[in-house]
Amino acid sequence: MLQYPETVGIIIVKDEDGRYNPMSASWVMLTSIEPRMIAISIGFERYTYELMRKQSEFVISFPSAGMAAEVKLFGSESGRDMDKLKQLGTPTQPATKIDGLLLSEATVNYECVLKDTLITGDHMIFSGEIVASHKHVDDLPRLYVLGPKEFGVL
Ligand SMILES: Cc1cc2nc3c(=O)[nH]c(=O)nc-3n(C[C@H](O)[C@H](O)[C@H](O)COP(=O)(O)O)c2cc1C
């Protein structure tokens, strides 16, 4: 009952074919100021989990109001079955300090280097240091989860 409104991010990790896979993730939080760090909890069955076990770098983006289609698709389909970014034609640009991909229309993109992990039930928490952050030039409103399958601004 206390779940909504809920924050949502999009984690982007590279796979072995060099393809970047985005996954919607609500269980994300900032955890440290100096160094600036962020943590994200990922289910063992996700393709993103498999990729995070192999990679040491990732991007977390916070979607803007116009990105509900992305949050829905990235949070319901698996990168095992499709190229999610190509499917929607989501605009991207290269990261600056890591081998990663930023979502151009996100409110903010964080480039992260993996520091630690913690098993928590059927998910694993991945803790990363933010090595670069990019805020959109416009003050775009951020997208939130307002209910089951409902997205909007607060
Ligand atoms: C709004 C929303 C939030 C989500 N939050 C999380 C999350 O925090 N952790 C997680 O493991 N899965 C979360 N999911 C589910 C994954 O995004 C979903 O299973 C996705 O299809 C996995 O993609 P992948 O197999 O390409 O990694 C969320 C889904 C939605 C729609």
PDBQT file of the ligand as one rigid body, heavy atoms in Angstrom, charges set to zero:
ROOT
HETATM    1  C1  LIG A 201       8.534   0.365 -12.852  1.00  0.00    +0.000 C 
HETATM    2  C2  LIG A 201       9.370  -0.878 -12.766  1.00  0.00    +0.000 A 
HETATM    3  C3  LIG A 201      10.339  -0.988 -11.778  1.00  0.00    +0.000 A 
HETATM    4  C4  LIG A 201      11.144  -2.131 -11.673  1.00  0.00    +0.000 A 
HETATM    5  N1  LIG A 201      12.107  -2.213 -10.707  1.00  0.00    +0.000 NA
HETATM    6  C5  LIG A 201      12.935  -3.297 -10.653  1.00  0.00    +0.000 A 
HETATM    7  C6  LIG A 201      13.999  -3.342  -9.696  1.00  0.00    +0.000 A 
HETATM    8  O1  LIG A 201      14.239  -2.427  -8.924  1.00  0.00    +0.000 OA
HETATM    9  N2  LIG A 201      14.779  -4.465  -9.695  1.00  0.00    +0.000 N 
HETATM   10  C7  LIG A 201      14.575  -5.520 -10.543  1.00  0.00    +0.000 A 
HETATM   11  O2  LIG A 201      15.320  -6.505 -10.490  1.00  0.00    +0.000 OA
HETATM   12  N3  LIG A 201      13.578  -5.485 -11.473  1.00  0.00    +0.000 NA
HETATM   13  C8  LIG A 201      12.768  -4.401 -11.546  1.00  0.00    +0.000 A 
HETATM   14  N4  LIG A 201      11.761  -4.348 -12.484  1.00  0.00    +0.000 N 
HETATM   15  C9  LIG A 201      11.572  -5.487 -13.397  1.00  0.00    +0.000 C 
HETATM   16  C10 LIG A 201      12.572  -5.480 -14.584  1.00  0.00    +0.000 C 
HETATM   17  O3  LIG A 201      12.712  -4.179 -15.126  1.00  0.00    +0.000 OA
HETATM   18  C11 LIG A 201      12.054  -6.467 -15.678  1.00  0.00    +0.000 C 
HETATM   19  O4  LIG A 201      12.018  -7.770 -15.149  1.00  0.00    +0.000 OA
HETATM   20  C12 LIG A 201      12.876  -6.419 -16.963  1.00  0.00    +0.000 C 
HETATM   21  O5  LIG A 201      12.101  -6.995 -17.991  1.00  0.00    +0.000 OA
HETATM   22  C13 LIG A 201      14.216  -7.133 -16.854  1.00  0.00    +0.000 C 
HETATM   23  O6  LIG A 201      14.932  -6.896 -18.046  1.00  0.00    +0.000 OA
HETATM   24  P1  LIG A 201      16.272  -7.685 -18.448  1.00  0.00    +0.000 P 
HETATM   25  O7  LIG A 201      15.934  -9.157 -18.441  1.00  0.00    +0.000 OA
HETATM   26  O8  LIG A 201      16.611  -7.144 -19.803  1.00  0.00    +0.000 OA
HETATM   27  O9  LIG A 201      17.303  -7.346 -17.422  1.00  0.00    +0.000 OA
HETATM   28  C14 LIG A 201      10.950  -3.218 -12.593  1.00  0.00    +0.000 A 
HETATM   29  C15 LIG A 201       9.962  -3.097 -13.600  1.00  0.00    +0.000 A 
HETATM   30  C16 LIG A 201       9.184  -1.943 -13.686  1.00  0.00    +0.000 A 
HETATM   31  C17 LIG A 201       8.139  -1.822 -14.770  1.00  0.00    +0.000 C 
ENDROOT
TORSDOF 0
